[in-house]
Amino acid sequence: MHAYTDHVNPQWVRLLDLLELNTQYTRCDGVELTTADGRTILDFLSGYCVHNAGHNHPVIIAQLQDELSRRGPAMLQSHVPELAGDLAKRLCALANGSREHGLTKVFFASSGSEGVESAIKFARATTAREGLLYAGGAFHGLTCGALSIMGDPFWREKFGPMLADTAAVPFGDLHALEQRVATKQYAAFIVEAMQSESGIRLPPPGYLRGAQKLCSRYGTLFVLDEVQTGMFRTGRFLAAQHEDGISPDMVVLAKALSGGLIPVSALLMTEPVYNAVYSSLKRSIIHTSTFSENAMAMRAGLATLDVLESENLGERALVSGAVLRDRLREKLAGFEMVKEVRGLGMLSGIEFQAPRSVRRRVAFEAFRHIHESMFGQVIVMRLFRDYGILTQICGNNFMVLKVAPPLVATEEHLDKFVTAIAGVTEQMHSSPSFWAEPLGLARRVMNI
């Protein structure tokens, strides 16, 4: 750890120390994480929806080991990697569902942010427009192009000017979207099928289909960011598939496609988008990425699909997620600081709110002034320390606790989480020690 502190990111180490989350893990299997001191931690964050198949799934590991043992052309660059074709074919089939036409081509990269950057370039090439639309509260990544289609100033601070000609519209507001796309200035509307970091916000019924129709009417490409919500996380392969009639121009996938082991992302696109970018022999290399289509990443993606489909984890996520939210609503009913439990499949959020009672309200507001994330981080700390549960609050909404276990989570795992969050919620409503926690945290901040 000293080398990491000295040469990588000492501020990250300080933050983990502050939140009492700095733990050494020795083994990770499925949902369970084993620490160096012998604790078992249940992962209800999944690396921000990376570990849909669970940590270190034996089938994925075996296929990666087999790929390595072949000693084949992993990064040759000047050949046709057949594995990339196999993975692209399966992704397009899953994303298109029952439709015969739609997404036919795939560009592979290494991260969700890189996929979003590619979508920006491809949209501009296809439409000959520069403008970009996004939904308020969005989180699309931390590279400069992705930052340009995110509104929270925290993520942009000190990084200079972003891309010009970007604009936000309220998530779920079709009237505001039409006002923008009607100007015919925008290359793409890039939107999450379900906003994760903004607080697990589901779109209103018919919103995605309506947005798609507006984009088509005014020549703006309809681009879905399914980085966190794709790969059966919400029960369907894409979260957008919960709504009938969705046929996007591009879809960005990443995170869970990796199997949690080899970074990979994919930008799925229609034939017209592909033809606008790779329009000639000369332009066959106009957009590439060093690690795109490498054999290990492609094998990881194929193995991950094998696991997700053979173990029917999409259906499992749909059923288990609904059961989990029902149990949470039952256990948390009556607590004044619990506003709502919402979600889809195995991606849920518990939204808290300021207390009405004067005694709790004074303490809540005092610590919120220290930092607006303080309240949420105390919940995270207590879940981890007292109950062995790893989770986190949403990045753009500090009052929402994200609940996103691997799709392989058992009923026993879910029950333990429900018991844990009920215990912490009971403490915040009845125990003075809960409200003393932020004070101690604030003091540690001042002393660091």
C-alpha positions as CSV (number, residue, x, y, z in Angstrom):
1,M,0.0,0.0,0.0
2,H,2.9,2.3,0.6
3,A,3.9,2.1,-3.1
4,Y,0.3,3.0,-4.1
5,T,0.3,5.9,-1.7
6,D,3.6,7.2,-2.9
7,H,3.1,6.7,-6.7
8,V,-0.5,6.4,-7.6
9,N,-3.2,8.3,-5.7
10,P,-2.6,9.1,-2.1
11,Q,-5.8,11.1,-1.9
12,W,-7.8,8.0,-2.7
13,V,-6.1,6.2,0.2
14,R,-6.9,9.0,2.5
15,L,-10.5,9.0,1.5
16,L,-10.8,5.2,2.1
17,D,-9.1,5.6,5.5
18,L,-11.5,8.4,6.4
19,L,-14.6,6.3,5.4
20,E,-13.2,3.2,7.2
21,L,-13.4,1.3,3.9
22,N,-9.6,0.7,3.4
23,T,-9.6,-3.1,3.6
24,Q,-7.3,-5.6,2.0
25,Y,-9.2,-8.4,0.1
26,T,-7.7,-11.8,-0.3
27,R,-10.4,-13.6,-2.3
28,C,-13.5,-12.6,-4.2
29,D,-16.2,-15.2,-5.2
30,G,-19.6,-14.4,-6.6
31,V,-21.1,-11.9,-4.1
32,E,-18.7,-12.6,-1.2
33,L,-15.4,-10.8,-0.6
34,T,-13.0,-12.2,2.0
35,T,-10.7,-9.7,3.8
36,A,-7.2,-10.2,5.2
37,D,-8.6,-10.2,8.7
38,G,-11.1,-12.9,7.9
39,R,-14.3,-10.9,7.4
40,T,-16.8,-11.8,4.7
41,I,-18.2,-8.7,3.0
42,L,-21.2,-8.9,0.7
43,D,-20.7,-6.8,-2.5
44,F,-23.9,-4.8,-3.2
45,L,-22.1,-2.4,-5.5
46,S,-20.7,-4.8,-8.1
47,G,-17.9,-2.4,-9.0
48,Y,-20.7,0.0,-10.2
49,C,-22.4,-2.7,-12.2
50,V,-19.3,-4.5,-13.5
51,H,-19.8,-7.8,-11.8
52,N,-23.1,-8.9,-13.2
53,A,-21.9,-12.5,-13.4
54,G,-20.3,-12.2,-9.9
55,H,-16.7,-12.0,-9.0
56,N,-14.3,-14.4,-10.7
57,H,-16.9,-16.7,-12.3
58,P,-15.2,-20.0,-12.9
59,V,-16.5,-20.3,-16.4
60,I,-15.1,-17.0,-17.4
61,I,-11.8,-17.7,-15.8
62,A,-11.6,-21.1,-17.5
63,Q,-12.3,-19.6,-21.0
64,L,-9.7,-16.9,-20.4
65,Q,-7.1,-19.4,-19.3
66,D,-7.9,-21.5,-22.4
67,E,-7.5,-18.5,-24.6
68,L,-4.1,-17.7,-23.1
69,S,-2.9,-21.3,-23.4
70,R,-3.6,-21.2,-27.2
71,R,-0.8,-18.6,-27.6
72,G,-2.7,-17.1,-30.5
73,P,-2.7,-13.6,-32.0
74,A,-3.9,-11.5,-29.1
75,M,-2.7,-8.1,-30.2
76,L,-1.5,-8.6,-33.8
77,Q,-3.3,-5.5,-35.1
78,S,-2.8,-6.4,-38.8
79,H,-5.2,-9.4,-39.0
80,V,-9.0,-10.1,-38.9
81,P,-9.8,-11.2,-35.3
82,E,-12.6,-13.7,-35.6
83,L,-13.5,-13.5,-32.0
84,A,-14.5,-9.9,-32.5
85,G,-16.9,-10.9,-35.2
86,D,-18.4,-13.6,-33.0
87,L,-18.9,-11.2,-30.1
88,A,-20.3,-8.4,-32.3
89,K,-22.8,-10.8,-33.9
90,R,-24.1,-12.0,-30.5
91,L,-24.4,-8.4,-29.1
92,C,-26.3,-7.2,-32.1
93,A,-28.7,-10.1,-31.9
94,L,-29.4,-9.5,-28.2
95,A,-29.7,-5.8,-28.6
96,N,-32.1,-6.1,-31.6
97,G,-34.4,-8.5,-29.8
98,S,-37.1,-9.7,-32.3
99,R,-36.4,-7.0,-34.8
100,E,-34.9,-8.1,-38.1
101,H,-33.0,-4.8,-38.8
102,G,-31.4,-2.3,-36.6
103,L,-28.0,-2.5,-34.9
104,T,-25.6,-4.4,-37.3
105,K,-22.1,-3.1,-36.6
106,V,-19.9,-2.8,-33.5
107,F,-16.8,-0.8,-32.6
108,F,-14.9,-2.2,-29.6
109,A,-13.0,-0.2,-27.1
110,S,-11.8,-0.4,-23.5
111,S,-14.2,1.7,-21.4
112,G,-17.7,3.2,-21.3
113,S,-16.1,6.7,-21.6
114,E,-14.3,5.6,-24.8
115,G,-17.6,4.3,-26.1
116,V,-19.3,7.6,-25.5
117,E,-16.4,9.5,-27.2
118,S,-16.9,7.2,-30.2
119,A,-20.6,7.8,-30.3
120,I,-20.0,11.6,-30.3
121,K,-17.6,11.3,-33.3
122,F,-19.9,8.9,-35.2
123,A,-22.9,11.1,-34.6
124,R,-21.2,14.1,-36.0
125,A,-19.9,12.2,-39.0
126,T,-23.4,10.9,-39.7
127,T,-25.3,14.1,-39.4
128,A,-22.8,16.8,-40.3
129,R,-23.9,18.6,-37.2
130,E,-21.9,19.5,-34.1
131,G,-24.5,20.0,-31.3
132,L,-25.0,17.4,-28.6
133,L,-28.0,16.9,-26.3
134,Y,-28.1,15.1,-23.0
135,A,-30.4,14.7,-20.1
136,G,-30.0,16.6,-16.9
137,G,-28.4,14.5,-14.1
138,A,-26.6,12.3,-16.6
139,F,-23.4,10.5,-16.0
140,H,-21.6,9.5,-19.2
141,G,-17.9,9.3,-18.2
142,L,-14.9,11.4,-17.2
143,T,-13.1,12.0,-20.5
144,C,-13.5,15.5,-22.0
145,G,-16.2,14.6,-24.6
146,A,-18.2,12.7,-22.0
147,L,-17.8,15.5,-19.5
148,S,-19.2,17.9,-22.1
149,I,-22.6,16.0,-21.9
150,M,-22.8,16.1,-18.1
151,G,-24.1,19.0,-16.2
152,D,-22.7,18.6,-12.7
153,P,-19.9,21.3,-12.4
154,F,-18.0,19.1,-9.8
155,W,-16.8,16.7,-12.5
156,R,-15.7,19.6,-14.9
157,E,-13.9,21.9,-12.4
158,K,-10.3,22.9,-13.4
159,F,-10.4,20.9,-16.7
160,G,-10.9,23.8,-19.0
161,P,-13.5,24.4,-21.6
162,M,-15.5,21.4,-22.7
163,L,-17.0,20.8,-26.2
164,A,-19.1,23.6,-27.5
165,D,-22.7,23.3,-28.6
166,T,-23.9,21.0,-25.9
167,A,-27.2,21.4,-24.1
168,A,-29.2,19.6,-21.4
169,V,-32.9,18.8,-21.3
170,P,-34.8,17.5,-18.3
171,F,-34.9,13.8,-18.1
172,G,-38.4,12.6,-19.0
173,D,-39.5,15.9,-20.6
174,L,-40.4,15.3,-24.2
175,H,-41.6,18.9,-24.8
176,A,-38.2,20.3,-23.8
177,L,-36.5,17.7,-26.0
178,E,-38.6,18.7,-29.0
179,Q,-37.9,22.3,-28.6
180,R,-34.2,21.5,-28.9
181,V,-34.2,18.9,-31.7
182,A,-36.6,21.0,-33.8
183,T,-33.8,23.5,-34.4
184,K,-32.0,20.7,-36.4
185,Q,-28.7,21.7,-34.8
186,Y,-28.0,18.6,-32.8
187,A,-26.1,15.5,-34.0
188,A,-27.3,13.2,-31.2
189,F,-29.4,12.9,-28.1
190,I,-27.3,10.7,-25.8
191,V,-29.4,9.4,-22.9
192,E,-29.3,6.7,-20.2
193,A,-32.1,4.2,-20.4
194,M,-32.3,4.6,-16.7
195,Q,-30.3,7.2,-14.8
196,S,-28.1,5.4,-12.3
197,E,-25.8,8.1,-10.7
198,S,-28.6,10.6,-10.7
199,G,-30.5,8.4,-8.2
200,I,-31.8,5.3,-10.0
201,R,-34.3,7.3,-12.0
202,L,-36.6,5.4,-14.3
203,P,-38.0,7.1,-17.4
204,P,-41.7,7.9,-17.5
205,P,-43.7,5.3,-19.5
206,G,-43.3,6.0,-23.2
207,Y,-40.5,8.5,-22.8
208,L,-37.7,6.6,-24.6
209,R,-40.1,5.7,-27.5
210,G,-41.2,9.3,-27.7
211,A,-37.6,10.6,-27.6
212,Q,-36.7,8.2,-30.4
213,K,-39.6,9.5,-32.6
214,L,-38.6,13.1,-32.0
215,C,-35.0,12.4,-32.9
216,S,-36.0,10.6,-36.1
217,R,-38.3,13.4,-37.1
218,Y,-35.7,16.1,-36.8
219,G,-32.6,14.2,-38.0
220,T,-30.9,13.8,-34.6
221,L,-29.4,10.4,-33.7
222,F,-30.9,8.6,-30.7
223,V,-28.1,7.1,-28.6
224,L,-28.6,4.9,-25.6
225,D,-26.0,4.8,-22.8
226,E,-26.4,1.3,-21.3
227,V,-23.0,1.2,-19.6
228,Q,-24.5,0.5,-16.1
229,T,-27.9,-0.7,-17.1
230,G,-27.1,-3.2,-19.9
231,M,-26.0,-6.8,-19.9
232,F,-29.2,-8.0,-18.1
233,R,-28.7,-5.8,-15.1
234,T,-32.3,-4.7,-15.2
235,G,-33.7,-8.1,-16.3
236,R,-33.6,-7.5,-20.1
237,F,-30.4,-7.3,-22.1
238,L,-30.9,-3.6,-22.4
239,A,-32.9,-1.6,-19.9
240,A,-34.5,0.2,-22.9
241,Q,-36.0,-3.1,-24.0
242,H,-38.6,-2.8,-21.1
243,E,-40.3,-0.4,-23.5
244,D,-41.7,-1.6,-26.8
245,G,-40.6,-0.2,-30.1
246,I,-37.1,1.0,-29.2
247,S,-34.7,1.1,-32.1
248,P,-31.7,3.3,-31.3
249,D,-29.1,4.5,-33.8
250,M,-26.3,3.6,-31.3
251,V,-25.9,1.8,-28.0
252,V,-22.9,2.0,-25.6
253,L,-22.1,-1.1,-23.6
254,A,-19.2,-1.6,-21.1
255,K,-18.6,-2.6,-17.5
256,A,-20.3,-6.0,-17.2
257,L,-19.3,-7.0,-20.7
258,S,-15.8,-7.5,-19.2
259,G,-16.9,-10.3,-16.9
260,G,-15.1,-8.1,-14.3
261,L,-11.7,-9.3,-15.5
262,I,-10.7,-7.8,-18.9
263,P,-11.7,-4.2,-19.8
264,V,-13.9,-4.0,-22.9
265,S,-16.6,-1.8,-24.2
266,A,-18.8,-1.8,-27.3
267,L,-20.5,0.8,-29.4
268,L,-23.3,-0.9,-31.4
269,M,-24.6,1.1,-34.4
270,T,-26.8,0.9,-37.4
271,E,-25.6,0.4,-41.0
272,P,-26.1,4.1,-41.9
273,V,-23.9,5.2,-39.0
274,Y,-21.2,2.8,-39.9
275,N,-21.3,3.8,-43.5
276,A,-20.9,7.5,-42.6
277,V,-17.7,6.8,-40.7
278,Y,-16.0,4.0,-42.5
279,S,-17.1,5.2,-45.9
280,S,-14.2,4.1,-48.0
281,L,-11.1,1.9,-48.1
282,K,-9.0,4.9,-47.1
283,R,-11.2,5.5,-44.0
284,S,-11.1,1.9,-42.8
285,I,-8.7,3.0,-40.1
286,I,-10.3,6.4,-39.4
287,H,-11.3,5.5,-35.9
288,T,-9.4,2.8,-34.0
289,S,-8.2,1.9,-30.5
290,T,-5.0,0.1,-29.5
291,F,-6.7,-2.5,-27.4
292,S,-9.9,-2.8,-29.5
293,E,-10.7,-6.4,-30.5
294,N,-7.9,-7.9,-28.5
295,A,-8.4,-11.6,-28.0
296,M,-8.6,-11.6,-24.3
297,A,-11.2,-8.9,-24.2
298,M,-13.3,-10.6,-26.8
299,R,-13.1,-13.9,-25.0
300,A,-14.1,-12.2,-21.8
301,G,-17.2,-10.7,-23.5
302,L,-18.2,-14.1,-25.1
303,A,-17.7,-16.0,-21.8
304,T,-19.7,-13.4,-19.9
305,L,-22.6,-13.8,-22.4
306,D,-22.3,-17.5,-22.0
307,V,-22.7,-17.3,-18.2
308,L,-25.5,-14.6,-18.3
309,E,-27.5,-16.6,-20.8
310,S,-26.9,-20.2,-19.6
311,E,-27.6,-19.3,-16.0
312,N,-30.7,-17.2,-17.0
313,L,-29.4,-14.3,-14.9
314,G,-31.6,-11.8,-16.7
315,E,-34.8,-13.5,-15.5
316,R,-33.2,-14.1,-12.1
317,A,-32.4,-10.3,-11.9
318,L,-36.0,-9.4,-12.8
319,V,-37.6,-11.7,-10.2
320,S,-35.0,-11.2,-7.4
321,G,-34.9,-7.5,-7.8
322,A,-38.7,-7.2,-7.5
323,V,-38.6,-9.4,-4.4
324,L,-35.8,-7.3,-2.9
325,R,-37.6,-4.0,-3.4
326,D,-40.8,-5.5,-1.9
327,R,-38.9,-6.6,1.2
328,L,-37.2,-3.2,1.5
329,R,-40.4,-1.3,1.3
330,E,-41.9,-3.6,3.9
331,K,-39.0,-3.2,6.3
332,L,-38.5,0.5,5.8
333,A,-42.1,1.5,5.9
334,G,-42.9,4.0,8.5
335,F,-39.4,5.6,8.8
336,E,-39.8,9.3,8.2
337,M,-36.4,9.6,6.5
338,V,-37.1,7.0,3.9
339,K,-38.7,8.6,0.9
340,E,-38.9,5.9,-1.7
341,V,-37.5,2.5,-2.8
342,R,-37.3,2.2,-6.6
343,G,-35.5,0.4,-9.4
344,L,-35.7,-2.2,-12.1
345,G,-34.2,-5.7,-12.0
346,M,-31.1,-5.8,-9.8
347,L,-30.5,-2.1,-9.8
348,S,-32.3,-0.3,-7.0
349,G,-32.1,2.9,-5.1
350,I,-33.2,3.8,-1.5
351,E,-33.9,7.5,-1.4
352,F,-33.7,9.2,2.0
353,Q,-35.0,12.6,2.9
354,A,-34.5,15.2,5.6
355,P,-36.3,14.4,8.8
356,R,-39.4,16.3,9.8
357,S,-38.8,16.1,13.6
358,V,-37.0,19.1,14.9
359,R,-34.4,17.2,16.9
360,R,-33.2,15.1,13.9
361,R,-33.6,18.0,11.4
362,V,-31.1,20.1,13.3
363,A,-28.5,17.4,13.4
364,F,-29.2,16.5,9.7
365,E,-28.8,20.1,8.5
366,A,-25.7,20.7,10.6
367,F,-23.8,17.8,9.1
368,R,-25.1,18.4,5.6
369,H,-23.4,21.8,5.8
370,I,-20.1,20.1,6.4
371,H,-20.6,18.3,3.1
372,E,-23.8,17.3,1.3
373,S,-22.6,13.7,1.0
374,M,-21.9,13.3,4.7
375,F,-25.2,11.8,5.6
376,G,-25.0,9.2,2.8
377,Q,-21.5,8.3,3.6
378,V,-22.3,7.6,7.2
379,I,-24.9,5.0,5.9
380,V,-22.2,3.5,3.7
381,M,-19.8,3.3,6.6
382,R,-22.2,1.7,9.0
383,L,-23.3,-0.9,6.5
384,F,-19.7,-1.8,5.9
385,R,-18.4,-1.7,9.4
386,D,-21.4,-3.1,11.3
387,Y,-22.9,-5.5,8.8
388,G,-20.3,-6.4,6.3
389,I,-22.1,-4.8,3.3
390,L,-20.3,-2.9,0.6
391,T,-22.3,-0.3,-1.3
392,Q,-22.2,3.4,-2.1
393,I,-24.4,6.4,-2.6
394,C,-25.1,7.7,-6.1
395,G,-22.5,10.0,-7.6
396,N,-24.9,12.8,-8.6
397,N,-27.5,12.3,-5.8
398,F,-26.1,11.9,-2.4
399,M,-29.5,11.1,-0.8
400,V,-29.9,7.8,-2.7
401,L,-28.2,4.6,-1.7
402,K,-27.4,2.4,-4.7
403,V,-28.2,-1.3,-4.3
404,A,-26.6,-3.3,-7.1
405,P,-25.4,-6.8,-6.1
406,P,-24.2,-9.3,-8.7
407,L,-27.0,-11.0,-10.5
408,V,-26.0,-14.3,-8.8
409,A,-27.0,-13.0,-5.4
410,T,-29.0,-15.6,-3.4
411,E,-32.1,-15.1,-1.3
412,E,-29.8,-15.3,1.8
413,H,-27.6,-12.5,0.5
414,L,-30.6,-10.3,-0.2
415,D,-32.1,-11.1,3.3
416,K,-28.8,-10.0,4.9
417,F,-28.9,-6.7,3.1
418,V,-32.5,-6.0,4.0
419,T,-31.7,-6.8,7.7
420,A,-28.6,-4.5,7.5
421,I,-30.2,-1.5,5.9
422,A,-33.2,-1.8,8.3
423,G,-30.8,-1.9,11.2
424,V,-29.0,1.2,10.0
425,T,-32.2,3.0,9.3
426,E,-33.5,2.2,12.8
427,Q,-30.3,3.6,14.3
428,M,-30.7,6.9,12.4
429,H,-34.2,7.3,13.8
430,S,-33.5,6.2,17.4
431,S,-29.9,6.3,18.3
432,P,-27.9,9.5,19.1
433,S,-24.7,7.6,18.2
434,F,-25.7,7.7,14.5
435,W,-25.7,11.5,14.5
436,A,-22.4,11.5,16.4
437,E,-20.8,9.6,13.6
438,P,-20.7,12.6,11.1
439,L,-19.2,14.7,13.8
440,G,-16.3,12.3,14.3
441,L,-16.0,12.0,10.5
442,A,-15.8,15.8,10.3
443,R,-13.1,16.0,12.9
444,R,-11.1,13.4,11.0
445,V,-11.4,15.5,7.9
446,M,-10.1,18.6,9.8
447,N,-7.2,16.6,11.2
448,I,-6.1,15.1,7.8
